[in-house]
Amino acid sequence: METSCRPVDDRGEYRCDTASGTGSPLGKQLHGLFTGKAAQASPFPGFRPMSHISLPKLALPPIRGPQLNRIVPVVLAVALFMENMDSTVIATSLPAIAADIGTSPIALKLALTSYYVSLAVFIPISGRIADHWGPKLVFRLAIAVFVVGSLACAMADSLGAFVVARFLQGMGGAMMTPVGRLLLVRAVPKSDLVGAMAWFTIPALMGPLIGPPVGGAIATYADWRWIFLINLPIGVVGIWLAGRFLPRVDRVAGVHFDWPGFLLSGFACAGIVFGLSVVSLPALPPAFGVAMALAGAVAAGLFVRHARRIDQPVLRLSLLRITTLRAAVTGGALFRIGSGAVPFLLPLMLQLGFGYTPLESGLVTCVAIGGAMAMKLLAKPILQRFGFRTTLVVTTIVGGALTAALGLYRPDISLAVLIPLLLVGGFFRSLFFTSINALAFADVPRESTGDATAMMGALQQVAIATGVALAGAVLEVGMVMSGRDLAAPMDFSAAFFVVGLVTMSAAFAFIPMGREAGSEVSGRRVPAE
């Protein structure tokens, strides 16, 4: 049984039907054997059709309407859960992994960098591949690639093998989240998109919630390889759920692959992300990272020139003429610089500055997810009441201020102060991401959602890498100026202040938007003037 959806009008409404599963030649033969209506001669001579036997119907009811709008995002969120948990569970386990494979924890950060490089390279083509082969098939294959990469990580016995395995994981991750979001946007009517996005992200938030403490517990009481082996059953279940419940969205005809653009954009993203990520690592000379980032910037300029000359570039920069998408890309990038730095800075501050163990820092870090989950139930009414512009301006300013406030925390301050700060910060960050994901597609034509998804995903990785690089640079400047070998609490304070200011600057991307921006998606009624 397979549910398929196709558009029935220009308002984003879809009609879903359930196929009987007898379309293949063998299926038709078997269908005829049990119904007495064989389309062709029976492949089994002498075997009578069993039409005289009354058999119970095993067909499951089709999934339609509100039920579809709930099931689709939850099934898609299985992939986000697996990917988000994997990205957070490894951070608290780097020392154990490094000791086992014979390297240093700092050198092992190259494995993290390779994952972001892979994401930045392959995300730009995720939309094209999904349009060409069908998003449902690509989504299931992406989960399979991620699972294979996880198995390779668990089997790695050297730094080189681990880096390659993480790159393979990134290939699957580059397709899972963008294609999952693409499936959601195409399968759910625009009027239900905000609610579906909330359902889409609630299960996914469980990954970051349990990732840090699970990673610390596994590294302490078991073998670190189980961090990656737990992805195997999750991935298998995700592949089955996707095949059973996700609607089959029609492929887009006439898809053109821009290979020169893919190479240029891939090298641009890889150069910038890898360069900014390793410029402060002692494993490589700083000049190497600077050279890679500059080479990536040159490739980015060449890609912009190339994209203007062809009709179907791998990244359609012309979509940035859409006001809501341009605001989402610009403001989202600035906000993610700050939000991407927090998961890097906070555990380091708690462990290096305050003497917390990895497990203790993981338990404190995951508190923010509680506020994020609470917000998901309030996102739709908030957007209906205030609209996108007001909501995003407020969340960027408050979120940036709360990020900067983390720099004021000291070892002699009670956790009773830090915990509420993390909860409220998680609430506003989650409200921002739910809003920005919906706003980005508010005015994008349905046939262009793949291109918009690719652009959002690629720039997101560049922004996260920029945030980590910026925070690391601030820490290093403080260490050099003071002559210390380790970062002190005052260095972390400066880093939180800087990324907090960058986060607040995202408000300037949303202030120019009109009050009616994205009203079809938010559901806000703008009074006539």
N, C-alpha and C positions, 0 to 999 in steps of 0.2 A: 504494500500500500504506500502510495506517495502523494502528498499534497502539492499541487502546483498553483501558482498565482500568476495572474496576468491583469494588466490594466483594463478597466472598462470605461474610464472617462478621463478628462484632463484635470481632475481635482485630486489625483493621487489615490483614488479608490481602486481596490483590487478585488477580484473575484477568485476564490480558491475552490478547487475541485480535487477530488481524490480519485486517482487512477486505480483501475482494477488489477493492474499487474499482469494482464494477459496479452500485452502487445507483442511480445516476441513470438517467433514461429513455434518454439516448443511450448510456450505459454498457451498459445491458441490451441495446440493439439491437446494439451492436458485439460484446458477449459472445455473443449468439445467432448472429451472422454467422460467428464463428470456431468455434462449438461445435455448430451445428446445432440449438440449443435456444432459438430466438428467442422472447421473451416476447410479442411483438406482430408484426404484419406488417412485413416488411422495408421500411425507408424508401427502399430502392434497388431498384425493380422490375426483375425479370429477373436479379438478382444472386443466385447460389446460395450457400447457406452453405458454408463451407470446412471441413466436418467431416471430409472425406476426407483432409485434409492434416494430417500429424503435426507440430505446432509445439512447440518447447521451451517449458517453463514458465519465465517470467521472474520469478515471484513470489519475493521475498526471504523468508527464514525469519522467523517472528515472534520478537520479542524478549521473553524471559521471564526470571523468576527473578533470579539473581545478575547476569546480563548486563544486565538492565534496570536494576538498582540501581547499576550502574557508568555506563552510557551516559547515563541521564537526568541525573544531577548534572553530568557533564562537559559535556553540551550546554547545560544551563542556565548553566554557568559562563562560557560565551562572552560572555553579556551582562554578567556581573559583570566580566570581564576588560576589556571595552570601556569600561564606565562607570568602573571604578577607575583605569584608565590615563588616561582623559580628565581625571579629577579631580586626578591627581597631575602630569600632564605640563604642565598650564597654569601651575602655581605658579612654575616656573623660567623661564617665558617672558614674564611680565608686562611687563618693561621693553621688550622688542622689540615686543610688541603695542601698548603705549601709544605708542611712538614712531611707529609706522606709522599709527595711526588718529587721532593728534593729541590725546592726552590724557596724563595723568600715571599712573604705576603705582599710586599710592594711589587715585585716582579709579576706576581699572579694577577695584579690589576690589569695586565695586558689581556687576560682572558675576558674581563669585563669590557674592555675597550673593543675587542674583536666582536663582541655581541652587538654593541651599538653601531659599529662600522657595517656589519651585515644588515642590520635594520635600515640604516641610511641608504645602503646601496640598493636593496631589493624592494623597499616600500614604494618607490616611484613607479615600478612596473606592476605592482599588485593589482591596481585597478584594471589595467589593460589585460592582464592574464585572466582576471575574473570575468571581464566582459567577453573575452574570446572563448574560454572554456566553460564558462558558467560559474557563478560565485559559489554555488553549493558544492560542486566537485572540488574546486580549488580550496575551499575552506577545509574539507575533510582531508585532502592531501597535505595541506599545511600542518594540520595536527599530527599527521603521520611523520612528516619530516622532523617536527619538533620532538616527537617521541624518540625517533632514531638518534637525533642529536643528544638527547638526554642519556640514552644508553651509552653513547660514545663517551660522554663526559664521565659516566660512572666507571668506564673501563680504562680511562686515561691513566697513564703511569709516568708522564713527563709533561713539562710545561708546554712544549710544542704540540703534543697531542691534545692537551686540554684546550689550548687556544683554537685549534682547528675544530674541535667538537663544539665549542661555544659559537663559532662562526656558523656551523651547520644549524645549531639551535636558532640562531638569529634569522636564518633563511626561512625557517618555519614560522617564527614569530612575526617576521615582516609581512607574511601573508595572512596569518590568523586574525589579528585584531582589525586591520583595515578592511579585509574582505568580510569579516563578521559584521562590522559597522555598515558596510555596503549592503549586505543582505538585509539588515534591519531597516535601512532607509528605503530600500526598494520594496520590501514586503509589508511595511506598515504605513497606513495613510498618514499624511502630514499632520492631520488634526490629532492623531494619537502618538506623535513622535516623542514628545516630551515625557509622557508616561512610560513609553516603551524604553526610552533611554535610561530612565530610572531603574526599571526592572533589569535592563541590560547590565548596569554597573553595580547593583547591590551584591549579587553573588561574586562578581569579580573583585569587590572590595575585601572579600574574605581572604584572598591570597595575601595581600599586604598585612592583613590583621594577624594571621597565624604564621606567616613566613619567618619573621625575625625570631620569635621564641622557638619555633620548630627547628630552625637552623641551629640555634644555640644548643637546644636539647640534643639533637642528633650528633652534633660535633662533640658534645660532652659525654654522652652515654652510649653512643653507637658509632658505626663507621660513616664517615662523611659521604660515602658513595650513595647511601640511601636518600640523600637530598635529591638526587637525580632519578633514582629508581622509582620513587613514589610517583613520578610523572607517567610511568608506563600504564598503570591501571586507570588513572584519570584520563589519559589520552584515548585509550581504547573505548572507555565509556562515552567520551565526547564524540568519537567518530560514529558510534552506533546511534547516539541520540540525534546527531545531525542528519544521519541518513533516514531516521524514522520520522522526525518531527518537522524539519525545516522544509519550507515550500521550495519548489523548483522555480527559480526566477529565470526567465528566458534570457538567452545569450544575446549580446548586441551584435548585429550583423555589420560586416565591413570594418572590423577592428584592424588598425594598422599599427605595426610595431616600429617604433622609432629607435633603431639600434644605435645610430650615432648619438642621438640624444640620451639614450640610456647609458652609454659609456661615459659621456661627458658629465651627466648629472650624478652617475654613480661615483665617478672619481671625485667630483666636487664634494659630495656628501662625505665620502670616505676620507678624503684629504682633510676637510675641515674638522670632522668629528674626531678622527684619529689624531690629527695634529694637536687640537686643543686638549685632548685627553691625556696625551703622553708628554706634553711640553714640560710638565713639572715632575715627571717620574725619573728617578735616578737610573732606571734600567736602560734608558736611552738618552743621548745628549739632547739638551734643550733645543739646539739648532735644528735637529732632525724634526721635532714637532713643529717648529716655526716654518721650516721649509715645506712640510706636508700641508700645513694650513694655507700657506701662500699659494702653493700649487693648486689646492682645492679651490681657492678663491678665483684663480685664473680660469680654471675649468668651469666654474660657475658663470663667469663672464662670457666665456665662449658658448656655453649652453644658452644663455639668454639671447645671444645673437642668433644662434641656430634655431631656437624655438620661434622666433619672430618670422622665420623664412618658410616654415612648413605648416601644413594644415593640421596635422595631428601629432604634435610633439608629445614626448613621454610625460611631461608636466605642462599642462596648458596654463601658462602664465596669464593668458587673456581672461581667465576666470576671475582674476583679481579686480577686474572692472566692476564686479558685483560688490556693492558696498558692504553687505553683511559678511560675505566671505572674506573680503580684505580686512575688515575689522577683526574677524575671528582669527585669521592667520597672524596678523601683526600683534594684536593684544595677547593672543594665546602664546606666541613665542616669548614675549617679554615675561608673562606670568610664569611660564614653565622654566625660565632661567632660575627664578627663585624657588619654585616648588621642586625642581630637579636637584637643587643644591641641598635642601633640607635633609633628605634621607642620607646624604653623604656627610653633612656636618654634624647632625645631632648624635649619631652613635659614636663618632670620633670624639666629640666633646665629652660625652658621658664616660667613655672609657679612658681616653688619654688625659683629659682635664680633671675628671672627678673620681677616677679609680673604679668605675663600674665594671663588672664582668660582662662578657658578650651576651649572656643570657639575660642579665639584669637590664642592660641597655636595650636589648630587643623587646623586653616586656614593656619598658617605658615608651619606646618608639611607636609601638603598635597601638597605643592609646588613642592616637589621632584618628584611627579608623572608626572608632566608636562615634565620634562626632560626624564623620563623613556618612556613615550609614543612617544616622538619625536624620540628616538633611534630605536623603533620597525620598523620604515620605512627604517632604514639604516642598520639593522643587517645583512641582506643577502649580500649586496654589500661589507660591511666591511669584512665579513668572506671570501668572494670570493677573495678579494684583498690580505688580510694578512694571512688567515688561522687561525686555532684554537690556535696554540702555541703563536704566536705573540699577537693576540687579547687578550688572557687570561692573559698573563704576564703583558701587559700594563694596562688592566683594574684592576687587583688586586693591582698593585703598585699605580696607580692614585687614585683608589677608596679608598684605605687605607689612602693615604695622605689627601684626602678630608675629610674623617671621622675624622682624627686627627685634621684637621684645624677647625672643629666645636668647639673644645675646646678653641680656641683663641677668640671666640666671647664674647663680653661683653655688658652690658646694654647701654653703651654710644656709641656703634657702630651702624651705621644706618642699617636698614633692607635692604637697597640697596646693602649692602655687603653680608648679609646672604642669600638673595633670589637667586642670581646667584650661590652661593656656593651649595645650595641645588639642584638647577636645574642641574648643571653639575654632582654633585654626583649621582643624580637619573639616569642620562644618562648612566654613567659608570656602576652602579650597575645593571641596566636593561640589558645592553649589556653583562655583565658577566653571568647573569642568563639565557638569551636566548642562549648564546654560550654553557654554561655548560650542559643545558638540551639536546641540540642536540648532543654534544660530548659524553655524557654518553652512548648513544645508537648507536653510529657510527659503532662500531664493534661487538655489541652484537647480537648473532643469534636471529632471530625473535621469535623462540619458547622460548627463555630465557628472553624476555623483561619484563614479569611479575615479575620474580625474581629480575631483575635489578631495576625495579620500586620500589619494596618493600624495597630493601636495601637503595636506594637513599632517599626515603621518611622517613624511620625510623631514619637514621643518621641525616637528616635535622632537625628533632625535637630536637634531642639530642644537636646538634650544637647551635640552637637558644636558648635553655634553658641554655646552657653553657655561651653564650654571655650575657644573662640577669643576670645570677648568677655572672659572672666575673665583669660586670659593677657595680652591686650592692655591691659586696665585696669591690671594690675600693672606692666607695662612703662611705661605712661604716668605712673603715680604716681612711679615711680623717677626718670623723666626730669624731672618737674616739681620734685620735692624736691631734685634735684641741680643743676637749672638747665641741663641738657644738651639739645641738639637731637636727638641720636641715643642709642639705648639702648646701655648699656655691659654688659660681661659680668656685673657684679653685679646688674643689672636682670633679666637672663635667669635668673640663679641664683634670685632671689626668685620669679619666675614658675614655674620648674620645681618649687620647693619647695611652692608653693601647690597646683598642680594634682596633684602627687604625693600630698599629704595628702587631697585630695578623692577621688582614686582609691582610696586605702586605706580610706576611709570606706565604700566599697561592701561591705566584708566584713560590716558590721552587718546588711545585708539578707539574708545567707545563713546567718548563725549560728543563727537560730531554726528553720531547716528541720530536719526529722527526718533520721536517717541513711538512711531508706528512700526519701526524696524522689526521684522520677524513676527508680526502680530498674528499671522496665520498659524504659526507654530506655537507661540506662547499662549494663544487664546485670549490675549488682553484686548479689550474693546477700547479703542481710543476715541474719546468724545469729539464730535465735530466742532470745529472752531467757528 
